[in-house]
Amino acid sequence: MTSVLRKRALILTPLVLALAACSVGPDYVRPQTAAVPTAFKEMKDWKPAQPNELAMNGKWWEMFGDRQLNALVEQIDISNQNLAQSEANFRKAMALVQSSRSAYSPTLSASAGASRGSSGSAGASSSNAASGSSAGSVRNSYTFSLTAAWEADIWGKVRRDVESSQASAQASAADLAATRLSAQAQLAQNYLQLRVLDAQQQLLDDTVAAYQRSYQLTLNQYNAGVVAKSDVIQAQTQLKSAQAQALDNGVQRAQLEHAIALLVGQPASTFSITPSPLTAAAPPIPVALPSMLLERR
């Protein structure tokens, strides 16, 4: 029975090794596509796309010429929690790459120990206890061991692990860049919208003041018997409508202010932006902007 088992083991061993060799799979090969013409006869000014999705093109928000906007965007890299999480994920991915590469090198492990004890027979211990003397000897014992191990990457498992870790790190880097760009764009959009609301608020305040004077004038005319009651109601309705618009404008501004506080990592209860009308001018839009955006995607 034992000889039969040995024969089966000898037969199954090459099969297991063959399956292990096939488990890692072949190298990735980009699938072939149909031949693409180098140029189209209808469009002579076209050029091949040059994707560069990780390029931030510098501090693009400075084109608005607003110092407070520049200061707020700079705080994103310091206090934004979503960006901090993406950076932590990227550092983790890079650590996994280093961990996968470490499998190429041999590993060393060392251990050390120490012990202290006395030697002597039981009979000697009894007689020594009676006589009050010590015949046993105290000894110190030290141990140290060093172990080295190295596994050859015959079947390519380590190589596949490294390739997988590198791909994950590249994806994490792209996620980090996308998170940073998204936070910067959202902050700039919210800030500019807040400044637009500040300009609208100033206009609404002037409108409310004008409607207040008109209502008071109409009320005085009604008391003098010059105008009808309907004129007073109409003037009052205009005043209330302008006041409601001013109140709604203030609520929208508070919401944008809270959103900006969240983006810069500040508590909304203490964060505030001083009202000021929008002074930034719209920057010129490049003619090739649509194609540039398509390339970055």
C-alpha positions as CSV (number, residue, x, y, z in Angstrom):
1,M,0.0,0.0,0.0
2,T,2.9,2.3,0.8
3,S,4.5,1.8,-2.6
4,V,1.3,2.6,-4.4
5,L,1.0,5.9,-2.5
6,R,4.6,6.8,-3.3
7,K,4.0,6.1,-7.0
8,R,0.8,8.3,-7.0
9,A,2.8,11.1,-5.3
10,L,5.5,10.9,-7.9
11,I,2.9,11.1,-10.7
12,L,1.0,14.0,-9.1
13,T,4.0,16.1,-8.2
14,P,4.9,17.2,-11.8
15,L,1.2,17.9,-12.5
16,V,0.9,20.2,-9.4
17,L,4.1,22.0,-10.4
18,A,2.7,22.5,-13.9
19,L,-0.5,23.9,-12.6
20,A,1.4,26.2,-10.3
21,A,3.4,27.5,-13.2
22,C,0.2,28.3,-15.1
23,S,-1.6,30.0,-12.3
24,V,0.2,33.4,-12.7
25,G,-0.9,33.7,-16.3
26,P,0.9,35.1,-19.4
27,D,2.1,38.7,-19.8
28,Y,-0.6,41.3,-20.7
29,V,-0.6,42.1,-24.4
30,R,-2.6,45.1,-25.7
31,P,-5.2,43.9,-28.2
32,Q,-4.7,44.8,-31.8
33,T,-7.1,47.3,-33.3
34,A,-7.9,48.2,-36.8
35,A,-5.6,50.3,-38.8
36,V,-6.2,54.0,-38.2
37,P,-5.4,56.5,-40.9
38,T,-2.7,59.0,-40.1
39,A,-4.8,61.9,-41.4
40,F,-8.3,62.7,-42.7
41,K,-8.7,64.6,-46.0
42,E,-11.5,66.8,-44.6
43,M,-9.5,68.1,-41.6
44,K,-5.9,69.1,-42.3
45,D,-5.2,70.9,-39.0
46,W,-6.0,68.0,-36.7
47,K,-3.2,66.5,-34.6
48,P,-2.9,63.2,-32.6
49,A,-4.1,63.4,-29.1
50,Q,-1.5,63.7,-26.3
51,P,-3.2,62.7,-23.1
52,N,-1.8,64.3,-20.0
53,E,-4.4,63.8,-17.3
54,L,-2.1,64.4,-14.4
55,A,-1.0,67.9,-15.5
56,M,-2.5,70.6,-13.3
57,N,-1.2,73.4,-15.6
58,G,0.0,75.4,-12.6
59,K,-2.1,77.6,-10.3
60,W,-4.9,78.1,-12.7
61,W,-7.1,79.9,-10.1
62,E,-4.7,82.9,-10.0
63,M,-6.0,84.0,-13.4
64,F,-9.0,85.5,-11.5
65,G,-6.7,87.9,-9.7
66,D,-8.4,87.5,-6.3
67,R,-6.0,87.2,-3.3
68,Q,-8.6,85.8,-1.0
69,L,-9.4,83.0,-3.5
70,N,-5.7,82.2,-3.8
71,A,-5.4,82.0,0.0
72,L,-8.4,79.7,0.3
73,V,-7.2,77.3,-2.4
74,E,-3.8,77.0,-0.8
75,Q,-5.5,75.7,2.4
76,I,-7.0,72.7,0.5
77,D,-3.6,70.9,0.5
78,I,-3.3,71.6,4.2
79,S,-6.7,70.9,5.8
80,N,-9.0,69.2,3.3
81,Q,-10.0,65.9,4.8
82,N,-10.9,64.2,1.5
83,L,-7.5,65.1,0.1
84,A,-5.8,63.8,3.2
85,Q,-7.6,60.5,2.8
86,S,-6.6,60.2,-0.8
87,E,-3.0,61.0,0.1
88,A,-3.1,58.3,2.8
89,N,-4.4,55.8,0.2
90,F,-1.6,56.8,-2.1
91,R,1.1,56.3,0.5
92,K,-0.4,53.0,1.4
93,A,-0.3,51.9,-2.3
94,M,3.4,53.0,-2.5
95,A,4.1,51.0,0.7
96,L,2.5,47.9,-0.9
97,V,4.8,48.4,-3.9
98,Q,7.9,48.4,-1.7
99,S,6.5,45.4,0.2
100,S,6.0,43.4,-3.0
101,R,9.5,44.3,-4.3
102,S,11.1,43.1,-1.0
103,A,10.1,39.5,-1.9
104,Y,13.0,39.6,-4.5
105,S,15.5,39.9,-1.7
106,P,16.5,37.3,0.9
107,T,15.1,37.6,4.4
108,L,17.1,37.4,7.6
109,S,15.7,36.6,11.1
110,A,17.7,36.6,14.3
111,S,16.8,35.7,17.9
112,A,18.6,35.9,21.1
113,G,18.0,34.7,24.7
114,A,19.6,34.5,28.1
115,S,18.9,32.4,31.2
116,R,20.4,32.1,34.7
117,G,20.2,29.1,36.9
118,S,21.9,27.0,39.6
119,S,23.1,23.4,39.3
120,G,23.3,20.8,42.1
121,S,21.7,17.6,43.3
122,A,18.6,17.4,45.6
123,G,20.6,15.6,48.4
124,A,23.3,18.3,48.3
125,S,20.6,20.9,48.5
126,S,19.1,19.4,51.7
127,S,22.5,19.0,53.4
128,N,23.5,22.5,52.4
129,A,20.3,23.9,53.8
130,A,21.0,22.1,57.1
131,S,24.6,23.3,57.2
132,G,23.8,26.8,56.0
133,S,26.2,26.6,53.1
134,S,25.8,26.5,49.3
135,A,27.5,23.9,47.2
136,G,25.6,24.5,43.8
137,S,27.0,26.9,41.2
138,V,25.1,29.6,39.4
139,R,25.5,29.7,35.6
140,N,24.5,32.1,32.9
141,S,23.4,30.7,29.6
142,Y,23.2,32.7,26.3
143,T,21.7,31.7,23.0
144,F,21.7,33.4,19.6
145,S,20.4,32.1,16.3
146,L,20.5,33.6,12.7
147,T,18.3,32.3,9.9
148,A,18.4,33.3,6.2
149,A,15.8,32.4,3.6
150,W,15.4,33.1,-0.1
151,E,12.8,31.8,-2.5
152,A,13.5,32.0,-6.2
153,D,10.7,33.6,-8.3
154,I,10.6,30.7,-10.7
155,W,6.9,30.9,-11.6
156,G,6.7,34.7,-11.7
157,K,4.4,35.1,-8.7
158,V,6.5,37.9,-7.2
159,R,6.7,39.7,-10.6
160,R,2.9,39.6,-10.9
161,D,2.5,40.9,-7.3
162,V,4.8,43.8,-8.1
163,E,3.0,44.6,-11.4
164,S,-0.4,44.6,-9.6
165,S,0.9,46.8,-6.8
166,Q,2.4,49.3,-9.3
167,A,-0.9,49.4,-11.2
168,S,-2.8,50.1,-8.0
169,A,-0.3,52.8,-7.1
170,Q,-0.8,54.5,-10.5
171,A,-4.6,54.4,-10.0
172,S,-4.2,55.8,-6.5
173,A,-2.1,58.7,-7.9
174,A,-4.8,59.4,-10.5
175,D,-7.4,59.4,-7.8
176,L,-5.3,61.8,-5.7
177,A,-4.9,64.2,-8.6
178,A,-8.6,64.1,-9.4
179,T,-9.6,64.7,-5.8
180,R,-7.3,67.7,-5.6
181,L,-8.5,69.2,-8.9
182,S,-12.2,68.6,-7.9
183,A,-11.8,70.4,-4.6
184,Q,-10.0,73.3,-6.2
185,A,-12.6,73.7,-8.9
186,Q,-15.5,73.4,-6.4
187,L,-13.9,76.0,-4.1
188,A,-13.4,78.4,-7.0
189,Q,-16.9,77.9,-8.2
190,N,-18.4,78.4,-4.7
191,Y,-16.3,81.5,-4.0
192,L,-17.2,83.2,-7.3
193,Q,-20.9,82.4,-6.8
194,L,-20.6,83.9,-3.3
195,R,-19.2,87.1,-4.6
196,V,-22.0,87.2,-7.2
197,L,-24.5,86.9,-4.3
198,D,-22.7,89.7,-2.5
199,A,-23.2,92.0,-5.5
200,Q,-26.9,90.9,-5.7
201,Q,-27.3,91.6,-2.0
202,Q,-26.0,95.1,-2.4
203,L,-28.5,95.6,-5.2
204,L,-31.3,94.1,-3.2
205,D,-30.5,96.3,-0.2
206,D,-30.7,99.4,-2.4
207,T,-34.0,98.1,-3.9
208,V,-35.5,97.5,-0.5
209,A,-34.5,101.0,0.6
210,A,-36.1,102.4,-2.5
211,Y,-39.3,100.4,-2.1
212,Q,-39.4,101.5,1.6
213,R,-39.4,105.1,0.6
214,S,-42.0,104.5,-2.1
215,Y,-44.2,102.7,0.3
216,Q,-44.0,105.5,2.8
217,L,-44.7,108.1,0.2
218,T,-47.7,106.2,-1.1
219,L,-49.0,105.7,2.5
220,N,-48.7,109.5,3.1
221,Q,-50.6,110.1,-0.1
222,Y,-53.3,107.7,0.9
223,N,-53.7,109.4,4.3
224,A,-54.0,112.7,2.4
225,G,-56.7,111.2,0.2
226,V,-54.7,111.5,-3.0
227,V,-54.4,107.8,-3.9
228,A,-56.5,104.7,-3.4
229,K,-56.0,101.9,-0.9
230,S,-54.9,99.5,-3.7
231,D,-51.9,101.7,-4.4
232,V,-50.7,101.3,-0.8
233,I,-51.2,97.5,-1.0
234,Q,-49.2,97.4,-4.2
235,A,-46.4,99.4,-2.8
236,Q,-46.3,97.2,0.3
237,T,-46.3,94.0,-1.8
238,Q,-43.3,95.2,-3.8
239,L,-41.5,96.0,-0.5
240,K,-42.2,92.6,1.0
241,S,-41.2,90.8,-2.2
242,A,-37.8,92.6,-2.3
243,Q,-37.3,91.8,1.4
244,A,-38.0,88.2,0.8
245,Q,-35.5,88.1,-2.1
246,A,-32.9,89.7,0.1
247,L,-33.5,87.1,2.8
248,D,-33.3,84.2,0.3
249,N,-30.1,85.7,-1.1
250,G,-28.6,85.7,2.4
251,V,-29.5,82.1,3.0
252,Q,-27.8,81.0,-0.3
253,R,-24.7,83.0,0.7
254,A,-24.6,81.2,4.1
255,Q,-24.8,77.8,2.4
256,L,-21.9,78.6,0.1
257,E,-19.9,79.9,3.0
258,H,-20.4,76.7,4.8
259,A,-19.4,74.7,1.7
260,I,-16.2,76.7,1.4
261,A,-15.5,76.1,5.1
262,L,-15.8,72.3,4.5
263,L,-13.5,72.4,1.5
264,V,-10.7,74.3,3.4
265,G,-11.1,72.1,6.5
266,Q,-12.4,74.8,8.8
267,P,-15.4,74.7,11.3
268,A,-18.4,76.3,9.7
269,S,-19.5,77.9,13.0
270,T,-16.4,80.1,13.1
271,F,-15.5,80.5,9.5
272,S,-16.7,83.6,7.7
273,I,-15.9,85.6,4.5
274,T,-16.4,89.4,4.6
275,P,-19.0,90.5,2.0
276,S,-17.5,92.2,-1.0
277,P,-18.8,92.6,-4.5
278,L,-17.2,90.6,-7.3
279,T,-14.3,92.4,-8.9
280,A,-12.6,89.5,-10.8
281,A,-12.9,89.7,-14.6
282,A,-13.6,86.6,-16.6
283,P,-10.4,85.3,-18.1
284,P,-10.1,84.7,-21.8
285,I,-11.1,81.2,-23.0
286,P,-8.5,79.5,-25.3
287,V,-9.8,78.5,-28.7
288,A,-8.5,75.0,-28.2
289,L,-10.0,74.5,-24.8
290,P,-12.6,71.8,-25.8
291,S,-9.9,69.6,-27.4
292,M,-7.6,70.1,-24.4
293,L,-10.3,68.9,-22.1
294,L,-10.9,65.9,-24.2
295,E,-7.2,65.0,-24.2
296,R,-7.0,65.3,-20.4
297,R,-9.9,62.8,-20.1
